[in-house]
Amino acid sequence: MRMTLLALALAVGAGASAQLHVGTSNVSLLLDAQPGERFEYVYFGPALAEADIPAIMATETHVDAYPVYGMDVCNPYAFAATHADGSMATDVRVESATQTRDEAAGSTTTRVRLKDTMYPFYIDVVYLTRDDCDVIETWTEISHQERKPVTLTEFASAYLPIRRGDVWLSHLNGAWGNEGNLNQEKLTPGIKTIRNIDGVRNSQNAHSEVMFSLDGKPDERKGRTIGAALCYSGNFDLSVNTDASAWHRFTAGIDADNSAYPLAKGEVFVTPALALTYSDAGTSGVSRNFHRWGRKYRLCHGDTERKVLLNSWEGIYFDVNEPVVKEMMGDIAEMGGELFVLDDGWFGDKYPRTGDKSGLGDWVIDRNKLPDGISGLLKAADSLGIKFGIWIEPEMANKYSELYDKHPDWIVQAPGRDPIYGRGGTQLVLDLGNPAVQEHVFNVFDRLMSEYPAIDYIKWDANMPIKNHGSHYQSADGQSRLYIDYHRGFENVCRRIRQKYPDVTVQACASGGGRANWGILPYFDEFWVSDNTDPLQRVYMQWGTSYFFPAMTMASHISASPCHATHRATPIKYRVDVAMSGRLGLELQPKHMTDFEKEFSKKAIETYKQIRPVIQLGDQYRLHSPYEGDGVAALMYVDEPRDHAVFFWYKTEDFHNHHYPRVAMDGLDPDKMYRITELNRIDDNPLACDGQIFSGAWLMANGVDLPYRHGMPYMSDYSSRVLRLDAVD
Ligand code: GLA
């Protein structure tokens, strides 16, 4: 690896200032890192021309780039600590700034070392940029040489001042079965905090990603927009403080409440990265930046198409038994699926997993249910020409498990108090800060994979929060490390697993969408968006989730009607069309499908395989948001050469003689001609546009005329259309 220390562009300007330009092709961050002076922020936005920088440095307001608590305590801060001598004041100046180029990786690392003016105490603010994506990853590394530990009480990964104006915040929140809801609101004076304190599942409610629309109400297609995603699996705090200053002051990092961290002399505390991006093309433009960066640099197997699978949960729940499982495997193979995943209910010996009250922790096959074990199922899968995957929840135990009988001290438990239970009234979280627990969790995975190397897919679940504070492993003065060490432990285990098993596909599930986060995705291929598979609600949830995550990460399954979560009945076409806009799968008992549903889904699977590269590896353009409340949602995917695209249109409300907006397309080449083909067609009469050839320019200005309803006998309240576009010479 060739690393070059660049002659730093610390061009010393007039007065004591030294420009530091952190840039990608289309995004610039301009800092002032004059040694001996305060570290200052100057600009973040579209790429700067080098020729402009001296004048910008001389004229733009400079503000703190990473404010610390101590000498300006009436203003917001990103960092606070209690030093070895008890002082709560920190005051730092730039000691050095370096930019290191890694030619092979096509990346540049910028490191600004800040030193306290009194103590041997250091904060390195680090920025990582890559040549081919418009995301800046930034984090801090904190260390010291003080006599005794320094207690860190606030330690944001990053701080970004955003000019006051008609600035709107977009963020996701929700609940079980209703994850990824999009919220958009204007920033007004006061502090807006987006925070998650679940301890384990950090995206079930709030999400650690946000966007700032700088030109008023967010628009999917236009407007200056900043995106920020904290890459961390644990508790977080993203706050925007709109105070009396000219700035909305944004901080993002680990939630420090109840997590004061005693930093030993010589230890380096590395905060999780905040991925920052900017686009002029509205919220959809920022999403594309995140998607491209994620697929290329963050997501496990981000360049590999995902298989079409059948997951057993909604089909049979805990009623796992060999003949039924084999029958389901046969059905998905017959429908053209590529993988079968056996969900919960397959394990437990002394405490069989017959429901959610027992068995977690005991990862041995329940021979009563599966006499031929996993080997038998793998053999069956192999003979059907499909792959096999399996569910685990390795971070947890049940009160009724051999694991808990043996290791009662492995659970998270307030010292001296009774355990607090979660799911089923018996579930417990294991204390992943404990190395013995890390070993156990690693072994759950390792044993399965080494015994059954043909396992192709693991669904890794986590179904309860940390409900009480306490660790048997940590010392009395280390109890505040509980949350941070849990997630360090989790990441250690994931890292070890990926070193040993780089190829297996792993899904992150956490009571549904509780682990949709860039912190975990280097180790996981995808996440389960929600336990709610109602296609109408999925239109909203998947829309929100796609703000930050690409389609290939979003497990999206066709399920039974009425939906088990909402009891809403929807036609098979609507269910299929919605599921196909993400990573397609099925979540039902195929033998309960009607022949028509089965045939329709079978054809759709075949179709999906053809358009999969566009959906999973292409760029997403969100066109008309369901959150606008106009009764329609539409989005499309376009491949990189802009030769192929897939357009999805869903009605979200149905009123007779109501008019729905016409949706223009996006992302096409205006000069290319595209042939339109309707996919998943259900009507007897083809659409007027089916087979017609239009220019990209026309389609992006006008879209195509779509009827509001399907013809009889397929008319229902749920209409949807999928169009394929192929460039023709
Ligand atoms: C969680 C998951 C589901 C399923 C069940 C199994 O609720 O979100 O998909 O795996 O656990 O118990």
Boltz pocket constraint, residues with backbone or C-beta under 6 A from the ligand:
constraints:
  - pocket:
      binder: B
      contacts: [[A, 313], [A, 343], [A, 344], [A, 391], [A, 461], [A, 463], [A, 509], [A, 510], [A, 511], [A, 512], [A, 528], [A, 531]]
      max_distance: 6.0
